[in-house]
Every structure is written in C-alpha cells, then in structure tokens.
C-alpha cells in the first residue's frame, strides 16, 4: 500500500510594495528552509525580466531575455536582484524540495528604445470595436532594439508591425487607445469580450496573430525555462492574449521540458461562464486562479453576518472544475490601493484561509503579504501567527474523505476523516460569520471516546467524541476553529 502524498501548498512570494533593494532573490534563498517547514512546497516568484525601470515590479516588461544581467534602463539588476542571484535562489529552493513557478508577462512591452511613425486609429476605450477617429499617422514607442544586450540570446528586434495597439502618440503628446493599422492587422480574436474586445490592456500590445511574434515568444519561453530551471509558469493577463496561442505556448513548453511542467493562469474575470469558455479553448491544459472564490471572500468579509455562508463555493472554479482551481485569499493586485483592490477584511482572513487550506479540492496559494506583511506608505502587519496553525493543519491533519455541513447561512463546517498512513490525521472545521454557535458533525465511529482540541487556540475546552462518532463542535462569533485529536505527551 503506497503512502498518501502530503498536501501541496503554494506561496506567492512577493507583494506590490517590496523595497527596491535588489535583495528579494536573496531573501527567497534565506527563507526557503523556513517556508518548507511550514508545509509550502511551491513558490510563485515575481516577473524576473528587465522592466521599464528598476523600481517597476516587473509587469512593465522591457526585455524578456534580460534577467538582471545587462545594463539597460539605467540598471543591471532588476528590483529583485541579479540573474546570478535569481538562479541561486531557484537552486536553493530545489535543494529544499520547493518547486518554483515564474511569473511571465507576455501581453505587452514597455519602455521602447525609439519611436516610429505609423498609421493608427483611435478607438473608444469602453468599446475597442468602435473607431472614433479617421486613420492618421502617430509617433509611437514601438521600436525595441535592446542595445545593452546587443543580440545576446536572441537577435530579434521589435517594431510597430509586431504590435496591434498602443496608448501614446508622442507627436501630439496624447494618451488614448490606438489601434495600429496594417495588412491583416486587427485585434486578436479569442480574448475576453469585455470592452467589445479586451485584447488591448496597456503599453505596446503584442500581436499574437503575427507569425514572427508567435515564433519568437515560443522560443523565448523555452529559453527562459531552460535557463532558469523553473518548474512552471504563472501566465499573467491571459484574458487579453489570444487563447489559442496560450494553448500552443503550453504545448511547446511541455514538449521541450516535460509533461509535468506546470502552468497556472491569471484570468481575472469573476464570471464563471467566461472562465469556462477559456478553459475549453485551452483544452483544460492549465490551472486558473479562482478569482470568483476570491470575490466571494471579499463580499463575505464586507457583508458580515448578512452573507449566506452556505453559498460561498457556488459557481466558483473549485466548485465546478476542482482540478483546475488554484485557490487564494488575496494577492498583489487585490491588496489595498492597487488596480484590482478587493482586500479581504482581517476578521474574515482566518475563515478564508481555512476554506482554501483545509478542504479536499483546490491548490491553495498563500499570499506573501499576509505571511510577511505589506510595506509601503500604508504598511499592513504580517498574519503569520494566524496562518501557522492552519498550515500545520493542512500538512499534518487535513486528509481523507470529506463530509460537508454547508447547511446554515452563518455557521458551516466540514470533516476530513483522515488516512491510516498519516498518524492522527483527520480534522473537524467549523466557522461562523455571525454569533457564537456549534455544529453537530460525525467524525467516525472509530473515534469514539477520543478527546479533540482546537489547534487555533480559539476554543479552550476539549471535545469528547461520542461513542457513535458524533460530537457538538463549538465556534466563537466571527471565527474559525479546527479540531484535531488530542495526543497525550
């Protein structure tokens, strides 16, 4: 009989306001052992490529081949460190049994080396299918020659023909959404249909209908994975990228680096139908962050006891497509003052983390900003003390079949029955967004007479399991408790 594999847990190893000290790759190497001891066995790292400036978080991508190696944009290192430090941190993670997933930004390029004159037409930013000007010549920042790299790794250079949209006309000093004109040049199909067609997001928008672009980006992806030895990619902004190319990209990387090369996509759309359309185009070849579940957490944390907890998993990815769901509570985009701010309130965070860490389905991702705190002008303290018992429960106890008790608008719970080859595994989870309460749950006849305690420390008294395997599990108002078997020292 084979042993039950331990639960897998991911950490997003960055937040938006990390200091621009060039020390983050070193920080990862230093923290790898600590992270693994928390039961976290995979890391999602921020974009490693050279961006528009040293203090950019990496999403204003300039040169995808420069990982902190060349003097470009006024710096050799990126915000996070040098290429050598990046490679060393990945090596250290692997030594500790931690898989590393790199954040790759393929939707756009920023910080061009020169402008070009070309024909474009303005479109309505709220409906990119609606033209609001006549075609005319604009001067756009679309020429990328990467002089600091001088052809190392790739001699490919970019011009306006490789993009289909931009947001600035230097000739008139004008910001707008410009559709670049040319033969067979249109917005890509097979993208999110918000704003008519959501191919364009920002900066110079890469045209994945262009064969040279497709070939170059496929070659770059294989080069990046081979150079860094990462174990997978987090694909940024994929609702804006031709979904058919995303599938081709995944196939090419797995052909080159093996079928277990991992992909998770950021498809930021809470509408489950749009998510399912994308998954069909991608042939279910990657996981997606469960944005719908995140917004359920956000709403619940703001509505208090007015939110019906029995509905919290309805129409989420983890509910409908559990094998594709990467569950999370918050991330760098949802944190306060950022573009997609939808911060889950502190009182609800323990409940939300219990729901992603202690259930059977989903691949949970812990946010570095919750684990280590958030910097910046409005710092937020770390919630490590709250997270540690839940991570402990996931690694040591949350195994076996699951019985749900999602039968009350405020107080819900579930039981994991444990497995034989992980001693003392099994747990009973109860939470409420309202007044103190209790829930009667069955943990197994073989558990009769056992004493169970709340490993969060919220409930002081132990619970004795009745002879028939049932017990009443209490919970304090607006909190979560995780009961496990008490083991005498």
RODO-2510 file (C-alpha; in nm, 4 decimals, decimal comma):
residues 489
     n   res          X          Y          Z
     1     x     0,0000     0,0000     0,0000
     2     x     0,1525     0,3302    -0,1097
     3     x     0,1741     0,6212     0,1304
     4     x    -0,0607     0,9156     0,0967
     5     x     0,1294     1,2104    -0,0552
     6     x     0,1385     1,5209     0,1604
     7     x    -0,0797     1,8136     0,0612
     8     x     0,0767     2,0620    -0,1794
     9     x     0,0728     2,4333    -0,0941
    10     x     0,1931     2,7293    -0,2991
    11     x     0,3118     3,0700    -0,1828
    12     x     0,3081     3,3888    -0,3875
    13     x     0,6499     3,5142    -0,2816
    14     x     0,6026     3,8899    -0,3244
    15     x     0,3672     4,1790    -0,2661
    16     x     0,3331     4,5102    -0,4518
    17     x     0,5371     4,7274    -0,2136
    18     x     0,8558     4,5278    -0,1700
    19     x     1,1530     4,7622    -0,1230
    20     x     1,3645     4,8338    -0,4307
    21     x     1,6740     4,6916    -0,2614
    22     x     1,7682     4,4223    -0,5120
    23     x     1,7615     4,1709    -0,2285
    24     x     1,4450     3,9705    -0,2908
    25     x     1,6080     3,6738    -0,4641
    26     x     1,8497     3,6543    -0,1692
    27     x     1,5522     3,6761     0,0669
    28     x     1,3954     3,3761    -0,1050
    29     x     1,7139     3,1729    -0,0653
    30     x     1,7330     3,2672     0,3028
    31     x     1,3674     3,1815     0,3691
    32     x     1,3479     2,8586     0,1684
    33     x     1,4053     2,6279     0,4657
    34     x     1,1547     2,8176     0,6824
    35     x     0,8940     2,8090     0,4071
    36     x     0,9363     2,4363     0,3506
    37     x     0,9000     2,3773     0,7245
    38     x     0,5594     2,5464     0,7018
    39     x     0,4496     2,2797     0,4528
    40     x     0,4840     2,5089     0,1500
    41     x     0,6390     2,3181    -0,1382
    42     x     0,5999     2,5560    -0,4326
    43     x     0,6766     2,9238    -0,4833
    44     x     0,5395     3,1720    -0,7367
    45     x     0,8078     3,4342    -0,7913
    46     x     0,7563     3,7827    -0,9424
    47     x     0,8495     3,8665    -1,3038
    48     x     1,2257     3,8243    -1,3383
    49     x     1,2803     4,0081    -1,6682
    50     x     1,4091     4,3645    -1,7057
    51     x     1,1275     4,6163    -1,6814
    52     x     1,0826     4,9795    -1,7765
    53     x     1,2694     5,0922    -1,4626
    54     x     1,4483     4,9413    -1,1647
    55     x     1,1606     5,0085    -0,9254
    56     x     0,8993     4,8546    -1,1556
    57     x     0,7513     4,5330    -1,0188
    58     x     0,8207     4,3580    -1,3466
    59     x     0,4865     4,3959    -1,5216
    60     x     0,6089     4,6897    -1,7319
    61     x     0,8224     4,4405    -1,9260
    62     x     1,1026     4,5734    -2,1452
    63     x     1,3405     4,2870    -2,2331
    64     x     1,2338     3,9323    -2,1505
    65     x     1,5853     3,7995    -2,2145
    66     x     1,7469     4,0282    -1,9554
    67     x     1,7110     3,8631    -1,6143
    68     x     1,9290     4,1175    -1,4366
    69     x     2,2417     4,0684    -1,6475
    70     x     2,2736     4,3684    -1,8815
    71     x     2,2983     4,7442    -1,8240
    72     x     1,9612     4,8520    -1,9590
    73     x     1,7070     5,1066    -1,8377
    74     x     1,9707     5,2516    -1,6060
    75     x     2,0342     4,9320    -1,4137
    76     x     2,1875     4,5875    -1,4333
    77     x     1,9819     4,4276    -1,1579
    78     x     1,6041     4,4250    -1,1524
    79     x     1,4030     4,5334    -0,8490
    80     x     1,4556     4,1834    -0,7122
    81     x     1,8262     4,1276    -0,7822
    82     x     2,0676     3,9985    -1,0438
    83     x     2,0430     3,6991    -1,2752
    84     x     2,3033     3,5102    -1,0712
    85     x     2,1043     3,5716    -0,7510
    86     x     1,7853     3,4555    -0,9237
    87     x     1,9457     3,1316    -1,0398
    88     x     2,0973     3,0713    -0,6961
    89     x     1,7617     3,1205    -0,5211
    90     x     1,5941     2,8700    -0,7543
    91     x     1,8744     2,6223    -0,6867
    92     x     1,8324     2,6659    -0,3092
    93     x     1,4568     2,6145    -0,3381
    94     x     1,5145     2,2921    -0,5286
    95     x     1,7589     2,1746    -0,2620
    96     x     1,4759     2,2140    -0,0081
    97     x     1,2201     2,0381    -0,2260
    98     x     1,0381     2,3540    -0,3318
    99     x     0,9127     2,3887    -0,6881
   100     x     0,9467     2,7352    -0,8436
   101     x     0,6901     2,8911    -1,0786
   102     x     0,7981     3,2026    -1,2677
   103     x     0,5604     3,4879    -1,3435
   104     x     0,5788     3,5554    -1,7183
   105     x     0,4361     3,8705    -1,8771
   106     x     0,3624     3,8175    -2,2470
   107     x     0,0774     4,0583    -2,3180
   108     x     0,2722     4,3793    -2,3800
   109     x     0,6101     4,5532    -2,3902
   110     x     0,7081     4,8850    -2,2324
   111     x     0,9963     5,1314    -2,2404
   112     x     1,0780     5,1135    -2,6131
   113     x     1,4182     5,2302    -2,7333
   114     x     1,2799     5,4557    -3,0061
   115     x     0,9630     5,5858    -3,1661
   116     x     0,8240     5,5026    -3,5097
   117     x     0,5766     5,6741    -3,7400
   118     x     0,2811     5,4604    -3,8459
   119     x    -0,0885     5,4757    -3,9196
   120     x    -0,3342     5,4169    -3,6392
   121     x    -0,6902     5,4938    -3,5460
   122     x    -0,8351     5,5881    -3,2114
   123     x    -1,0934     5,3560    -3,0604
   124     x    -1,3396     5,4039    -2,7783
   125     x    -1,1644     5,2717    -2,4644
   126     x    -1,5014     5,1365    -2,3478
   127     x    -1,5631     4,9632    -2,6806
   128     x    -1,2452     4,8851    -2,8732
   129     x    -1,4536     4,7781    -3,1739
   130     x    -1,5778     5,1369    -3,2173
   131     x    -1,3467     5,3681    -3,4114
   132     x    -1,3652     5,7330    -3,3030
   133     x    -1,1233     5,8968    -3,5490
   134     x    -1,0041     5,8751    -3,9053
   135     x    -0,6771     5,6897    -3,9688
   136     x    -0,3749     5,9143    -3,9220
   137     x    -0,0013     5,8987    -3,8569
   138     x     0,1073     5,8762    -3,4935
   139     x     0,4512     5,8555    -3,3394
   140     x     0,4531     5,5541    -3,1089
   141     x     0,7080     5,3983    -2,8745
   142     x     0,7259     5,0643    -3,0514
   143     x     1,0909     5,0165    -3,1537
   144     x     1,2733     4,7714    -2,9273
   145     x     1,6390     4,7024    -3,0168
   146     x     1,7854     4,6225    -2,6710
   147     x     2,1261     4,7882    -2,7311
   148     x     2,2528     4,6897    -2,3863
   149     x     2,2079     4,3200    -2,4676
   150     x     2,3403     4,3563    -2,8242
   151     x     2,1789     4,0410    -2,9651
   152     x     2,2835     3,8032    -2,6852
   153     x     2,0398     3,5062    -2,6621
   154     x     1,8177     3,6480    -2,9397
   155     x     1,8748     3,8867    -3,2284
   156     x     1,5023     3,9528    -3,2658
   157     x     1,4062     4,3203    -3,2511
   158     x     1,0559     4,4606    -3,2364
   159     x     0,8800     4,7250    -3,4466
   160     x     0,5254     4,8557    -3,4814
   161     x     0,4305     4,5687    -3,7118
   162     x     0,4662     4,3290    -3,4155
   163     x     0,2032     4,5165    -3,2130
   164     x    -0,1616     4,5919    -3,2790
   165     x    -0,2221     4,8670    -3,0263
   166     x    -0,0530     5,1341    -2,8174
   167     x    -0,1563     5,4077    -2,5768
   168     x     0,0538     5,7147    -2,6603
   169     x     0,1175     5,9426    -2,9586
   170     x     0,4432     6,1289    -2,8955
   171     x     0,3741     6,3564    -3,1919
   172     x     0,0708     6,5113    -3,0211
   173     x     0,1617     6,4129    -2,6635
   174     x    -0,1704     6,2328    -2,6480
   175     x    -0,2850     5,9334    -2,4437
   176     x    -0,5573     5,7186    -2,5967
   177     x    -0,6204     5,3633    -2,7120
   178     x    -0,4780     5,3455    -3,0630
   179     x    -0,5397     5,0524    -3,2947
   180     x    -0,2333     5,0112    -3,5182
   181     x    -0,3304     4,9673    -3,8831
   182     x    -0,1743     4,7400    -4,1426
   183     x    -0,2321     4,4353    -4,3580
   184     x    -0,4122     4,1580    -4,1675
   185     x    -0,3821     4,3645    -3,8507
   186     x    -0,6759     4,3633    -3,6150
   187     x    -0,7452     4,2961    -3,2515
   188     x    -0,6875     3,9278    -3,1802
   189     x    -0,9902     3,7039    -3,1632
   190     x    -1,0320     3,4548    -2,8782
   191     x    -0,9822     3,7089    -2,5993
   192     x    -1,2125     3,8323    -2,3247
   193     x    -1,5081     4,0256    -2,4688
   194     x    -1,5161     4,2998    -2,2063
   195     x    -1,4960     4,6447    -2,3752
   196     x    -1,6025     4,4781    -2,7007
   197     x    -1,2620     4,3118    -2,7353
   198     x    -1,0135     4,3142    -2,4463
   199     x    -0,7017     4,2289    -2,6467
   200     x    -0,5553     4,5681    -2,5588
   201     x    -0,4569     4,6225    -2,1957
   202     x    -0,1608     4,8615    -2,1765
   203     x     0,1654     4,9863    -2,3327
   204     x     0,2529     4,8348    -2,6741
   205     x     0,0193     4,5389    -2,7168
   206     x     0,1791     4,2265    -2,8649
   207     x     0,0048     4,0941    -3,1768
   208     x    -0,0194     3,7167    -3,1490
   209     x    -0,1658     3,6913    -3,4980
   210     x     0,1806     3,7809    -3,6311
   211     x     0,3802     3,4641    -3,7171
   212     x     0,7188     3,6180    -3,6265
   213     x     0,5854     3,7157    -3,2845
   214     x     0,4461     3,3713    -3,2177
   215     x     0,7728     3,2027    -3,3152
   216     x     0,9848     3,4418    -3,1064
   217     x     0,7728     3,4104    -2,7927
   218     x     0,7661     3,0309    -2,8170
   219     x     1,1447     3,0255    -2,8458
   220     x     1,1794     3,2691    -2,5565
   221     x     0,9566     3,0585    -2,3311
   222     x     1,1690     2,7506    -2,3941
   223     x     1,4886     2,9529    -2,3393
   224     x     1,3617     3,1028    -2,0138
   225     x     1,2536     2,7685    -1,8674
   226     x     1,5810     2,6037    -1,9686
   227     x     1,7983     2,8877    -1,8418
   228     x     1,6335     2,9259    -1,5035
   229     x     1,5314     2,5619    -1,4474
   230     x     1,1966     2,6734    -1,3070
   231     x     0,9256     2,4105    -1,2685
   232     x     0,6420     2,6040    -1,4255
   233     x     0,4942     2,9377    -1,5261
   234     x     0,2322     3,1709    -1,3884
   235     x     0,0850     3,3308    -1,7024
   236     x    -0,0055     3,6954    -1,6493
   237     x    -0,3125     3,8649    -1,8019
   238     x    -0,4175     3,5723    -2,0215
   239     x    -0,7688     3,7013    -2,0798
   240     x    -0,6024     3,9627    -2,3027
   241     x    -0,3920     3,7113    -2,5009
   242     x    -0,5150     3,5006    -2,7925
   243     x    -0,6351     3,1888    -2,6115
   244     x    -0,5229     2,9676    -2,8997
   245     x    -0,1669     3,0961    -2,8618
   246     x    -0,1786     3,0266    -2,4884
   247     x    -0,2568     2,6633    -2,5678
   248     x     0,0251     2,6489    -2,8279
   249     x     0,2651     2,8006    -2,5740
   250     x     0,1754     2,5400    -2,3119
   251     x     0,2144     2,2565    -2,5628
   252     x     0,5539     2,3852    -2,6799
   253     x     0,6917     2,4191    -2,3266
   254     x     0,5751     2,0743    -2,2239
   255     x     0,7202     1,9206    -2,5380
   256     x     1,0530     2,0843    -2,4517
   257     x     1,0565     2,0463    -2,0731
   258     x     0,8232     1,7574    -1,9911
   259     x     0,4556     1,6983    -1,9252
   260     x     0,4859     1,7912    -1,5575
   261     x     0,5926     2,1499    -1,6395
   262     x     0,3222     2,3387    -1,4505
   263     x     0,1003     2,6250    -1,5685
   264     x    -0,1394     2,8463    -1,3791
   265     x    -0,3091     3,1396    -1,5457
   266     x    -0,4344     3,4733    -1,4216
   267     x    -0,7751     3,5055    -1,5885
   268     x    -0,9177     3,7930    -1,3876
   269     x    -1,2870     3,7583    -1,4560
   270     x    -1,5277     3,6602    -1,1774
   271     x    -1,7892     3,5354    -1,4265
   272     x    -1,7659     3,1582    -1,4213
   273     x    -1,9059     3,1278    -1,7747
   274     x    -1,6163     3,3332    -1,9173
   275     x    -1,3717     3,1167    -1,7239
   276     x    -1,5257     2,8003    -1,8641
   277     x    -1,5066     2,9374    -2,2199
   278     x    -1,1347     2,9986    -2,1739
   279     x    -1,0756     2,6539    -2,0241
   280     x    -1,2393     2,4974    -2,3291
   281     x    -1,0127     2,6917    -2,5673
   282     x    -0,7119     2,5876    -2,3588
   283     x    -0,8322     2,2261    -2,3518
   284     x    -0,8084     2,2261    -1,9697
   285     x    -0,4285     2,2237    -2,0033
   286     x    -0,3624     2,4654    -1,7159
   287     x    -0,4935     2,5704    -1,3782
   288     x    -0,6536     2,9082    -1,3082
   289     x    -0,6587     3,1277    -1,0014
   290     x    -1,0093     3,1104    -0,8573
   291     x    -1,0953     3,4788    -0,8880
   292     x    -1,4640     3,4034    -0,8327
   293     x    -1,3919     3,2488    -0,4932
   294     x    -1,1701     3,5458    -0,4025
   295     x    -1,4594     3,7838    -0,4672
   296     x    -1,6874     3,5636    -0,2570
   297     x    -1,4382     3,6065     0,0296
   298     x    -1,4248     3,9818    -0,0336
   299     x    -1,8045     4,0147    -0,0294
   300     x    -1,8404     3,7944     0,2772
   301     x    -1,5814     3,9953     0,4685
   302     x    -1,7692     4,3174     0,3935
   303     x    -2,1235     4,1912     0,4470
   304     x    -2,0634     4,0255     0,7828
   305     x    -2,3461     3,8027     0,9004
   306     x    -2,5568     3,9201     0,6061
   307     x    -2,3606     3,6939     0,3704
   308     x    -2,5057     3,3441     0,3244
   309     x    -2,2110     3,1186     0,4034
   310     x    -2,3885     2,8130     0,2638
   311     x    -2,3405     2,9633    -0,0861
   312     x    -1,9718     3,0538    -0,0580
   313     x    -1,8483     2,7881    -0,3023
   314     x    -2,1324     2,8146    -0,5552
   315     x    -2,0256     2,8870    -0,9152
   316     x    -1,6559     2,9013    -0,8306
   317     x    -1,3781     2,7230    -1,0177
   318     x    -1,3081     2,4993    -0,7184
   319     x    -1,6763     2,4009    -0,7201
   320     x    -1,7163     2,3395    -1,0929
   321     x    -1,3630     2,2482    -1,2019
   322     x    -1,1729     2,1453    -0,8876
   323     x    -0,8777     2,0013    -1,0801
   324     x    -0,8132     2,3419    -1,2411
   325     x    -0,8563     2,5588    -0,9303
   326     x    -0,5743     2,7473    -0,7605
   327     x    -0,7487     2,8992    -0,4617
   328     x    -0,6277     3,2180    -0,2945
   329     x    -0,7469     3,4781    -0,0470
   330     x    -0,5599     3,7884    -0,1689
   331     x    -0,2710     3,8777    -0,3980
   332     x    -0,0628     4,1730    -0,5172
   333     x    -0,3459     4,3095    -0,7347
   334     x    -0,6170     4,2858    -0,4688
   335     x    -0,4123     4,4420    -0,1895
   336     x    -0,5099     4,7960    -0,0763
   337     x    -0,4582     5,0844    -0,3205
   338     x    -0,3850     4,8598    -0,6177
   339     x    -0,5607     4,8257    -0,9541
   340     x    -0,7959     4,5440    -0,8566
   341     x    -0,8293     4,6308    -0,4885
   342     x    -1,0636     4,3845    -0,3206
   343     x    -0,8882     4,3222     0,0089
   344     x    -1,0444     4,0603     0,2320
   345     x    -1,1027     4,2151     0,5747
   346     x    -0,8809     4,0935     0,8581
   347     x    -1,1588     3,9367     1,0654
   348     x    -1,2522     3,7061     0,7762
   349     x    -0,8983     3,6123     0,6736
   350     x    -0,8748     3,3078     0,9086
   351     x    -1,2058     3,1762     0,7739
   352     x    -1,0996     3,2278     0,4130
   353     x    -0,7607     3,0633     0,4642
   354     x    -0,9261     2,7669     0,6357
   355     x    -1,1514     2,7320     0,3311
   356     x    -0,8574     2,7120     0,0887
   357     x    -0,6128     2,5181     0,3070
   358     x    -0,8281     2,2567     0,4781
   359     x    -1,0583     2,1293     0,2083
   360     x    -1,0179     1,8399    -0,0319
   361     x    -1,0250     2,0393    -0,3558
   362     x    -0,8100     2,3201    -0,4886
   363     x    -0,4387     2,4031    -0,4920
   364     x    -0,4074     2,6791    -0,2293
   365     x    -0,1783     2,9785    -0,2685
   366     x    -0,0741     3,1746     0,0416
   367     x    -0,0009     3,5454    -0,0121
   368     x     0,3408     3,6733     0,0959
   369     x     0,1725     3,9979     0,2038
   370     x    -0,0317     3,8009     0,4576
   371     x     0,2602     3,5841     0,5699
   372     x     0,5326     3,8504     0,5940
   373     x     0,3393     4,1793     0,5893
   374     x     0,2976     4,4628     0,3398
   375     x     0,5375     4,7547     0,3034
   376     x     0,4745     5,0979     0,1532
   377     x     0,3100     5,4168     0,2767
   378     x     0,0294     5,2208     0,4447
   379     x     0,2002     4,9103     0,5857
   380     x    -0,0003     4,6102     0,6990
   381     x     0,1284     4,3738     0,9655
   382     x     0,2026     4,0104     0,8953
   383     x    -0,0606     3,7499     0,9809
   384     x     0,1854     3,4681     1,0263
   385     x     0,0578     3,3832     1,3754
   386     x    -0,2865     3,3232     1,2274
   387     x    -0,1544     3,1285     0,9282
   388     x     0,0830     2,8893     1,1017
   389     x    -0,1743     2,6641     1,2736
   390     x    -0,3763     2,6448     0,9514
   391     x    -0,0641     2,5495     0,7537
   392     x     0,0157     2,2926     1,0227
   393     x    -0,3369     2,1535     0,9951
   394     x    -0,3075     2,1288     0,6179
   395     x     0,0238     1,9456     0,6241
   396     x    -0,0465     1,7078     0,9123
   397     x    -0,4214     1,6593     0,9515
   398     x    -0,6363     1,7647     0,6534
   399     x    -0,6543     1,4291     0,4724
   400     x    -0,9088     1,1687     0,3748
   401     x    -1,2678     1,1833     0,2581
   402     x    -1,4629     1,4998     0,3248
   403     x    -1,8132     1,5412     0,4664
   404     x    -1,9649     1,8885     0,4263
   405     x    -2,2013     2,0670     0,6643
   406     x    -2,2670     2,3747     0,4496
   407     x    -2,6240     2,3840     0,5742
   408     x    -2,6610     2,7166     0,7572
   409     x    -2,6423     3,0807     0,6398
   410     x    -2,3884     3,1694     0,9090
   411     x    -2,2323     2,8580     1,0630
   412     x    -2,0776     2,5987     0,8336
   413     x    -1,8272     2,3182     0,8717
   414     x    -1,6766     2,0041     0,7290
   415     x    -1,4924     1,6944     0,8421
   416     x    -1,1837     1,5286     0,6927
   417     x    -1,1768     1,1659     0,8068
   418     x    -0,8005     1,1131     0,7873
   419     x    -0,5938     0,8309     0,6388
   420     x    -0,4232     0,5335     0,8026
   421     x    -0,0677     0,6109     0,6951
   422     x    -0,0621     0,9648     0,8373
   423     x    -0,0931     0,9150     1,2133
   424     x    -0,3670     1,1088     1,3925
   425     x    -0,4816     1,2706     1,0666
   426     x    -0,8353     1,3955     1,0261
   427     x    -0,9943     1,7189     1,1428
   428     x    -1,3247     1,8931     1,2001
   429     x    -1,3530     2,2543     1,0844
   430     x    -1,6270     2,4920     1,1962
   431     x    -1,6661     2,8625     1,1257
   432     x    -1,9247     3,1371     1,1524
   433     x    -1,9654     3,4903     1,0252
   434     x    -2,2249     3,5560     1,2957
   435     x    -2,2848     3,4846     1,6623
   436     x    -2,1158     3,2032     1,8572
   437     x    -2,2635     2,8649     1,7753
   438     x    -2,1980     2,4975     1,7313
   439     x    -2,2444     2,2247     1,4764
   440     x    -2,3010     1,8570     1,5280
   441     x    -2,0703     1,6628     1,2996
   442     x    -1,9731     1,2981     1,2520
   443     x    -1,6002     1,2141     1,2614
   444     x    -1,6199     0,8328     1,2585
   445     x    -1,7301     0,5573     1,4966
   446     x    -1,3689     0,4523     1,5449
   447     x    -1,3087     0,7937     1,7038
   448     x    -1,5498     0,7310     1,9908
   449     x    -1,4063     0,8366     2,3251
   450     x    -1,1239     1,0481     2,1767
   451     x    -1,0613     1,3988     2,3021
   452     x    -1,0269     1,6673     2,0345
   453     x    -0,8860     2,0175     2,0735
   454     x    -0,8942     2,3377     1,8713
   455     x    -0,5488     2,3929     1,7267
   456     x    -0,6232     2,7615     1,6546
   457     x    -0,6490     2,8179     2,0317
   458     x    -0,9830     2,9976     1,9988
   459     x    -1,1756     2,7317     2,1939
   460     x    -1,0045     2,6328     2,5207
   461     x    -1,2148     2,3305     2,6148
   462     x    -1,1557     1,9891     2,4595
   463     x    -1,4374     1,7975     2,2915
   464     x    -1,5042     1,4301     2,3681
   465     x    -1,6235     1,2315     2,0672
   466     x    -1,9361     1,0303     2,1493
   467     x    -1,9396     0,6516     2,1135
   468     x    -2,1300     0,6756     1,7844
   469     x    -1,8661     0,9090     1,6339
   470     x    -2,0672     1,2307     1,6629
   471     x    -1,9854     1,5463     1,8599
   472     x    -2,1002     1,9038     1,9010
   473     x    -1,8217     2,1357     1,7878
   474     x    -1,8407     2,4952     1,9171
   475     x    -1,7201     2,8149     1,7495
   476     x    -1,6798     3,1717     1,8724
   477     x    -1,8511     3,4543     1,6855
   478     x    -1,6845     3,5608     1,3591
   479     x    -1,4132     3,2986     1,3821
   480     x    -1,2955     2,9519     1,2787
   481     x    -1,1893     2,6537     1,4879
   482     x    -1,0009     2,3477     1,3677
   483     x    -1,0387     2,0425     1,5904
   484     x    -0,7896     1,7550     1,5865
   485     x    -0,7272     1,4553     1,8077
   486     x    -0,5508     1,5440     2,1319
   487     x    -0,2329     1,3446     2,1718
   488     x    -0,1011     1,2985     2,5246
   489     x     0,2664     1,3814     2,5636
***
